């Protein structure tokens, strides 16, 4: 888990992001990539607590809002207030909604 304060991440260079994140995290968080379905260890996470941004450590979702969607990705029915933003992605000949940290 990152201990960085959210505002620090808005000033990072691309090289600093690459140093901070694993290659897979970098691809997903900075290049709008998608993890392979079923690849996230968060799918099996059942402990109570908060799910945080891998980039800045900001709390995004409560475990109380996590559910089993059968999609292969961790799914949440509600983010914490103001924690995430969405963007419409029309690549790959379909419309998807990308959910990302509101800060970084």
C-alpha positions, 0 to 999 in steps of 0.5 A: 500500500502506498503511503503517499498523500494524494496531492503528491501524485498529481505532480509526478513525471512519467519516469516517476510513475514508472518507478513507483508502479509495477509494469502492470499497474503502470499499464492500467493506471497510466495507459488505460490498460485492462488487467486480464479477467481473473488475474487480480488477487483482489477478486478473492479478497474478503476481509473488511476494510478499504480498497485503495488506489495503487498510485496514491493510496487514496481510499476508493471503495469500502469492502461493504460495497464489493460484490461477486459480479462473475466478470473476472474483475473486482466489482463494487456497487458504490465508490466512496464519495468523490473518490473516483471519476469515470470516462467513456471508452469506445475503443475495441468496438464497444462502449465501456466505462473506465473507473479511475482515482479522482486524484491521480 
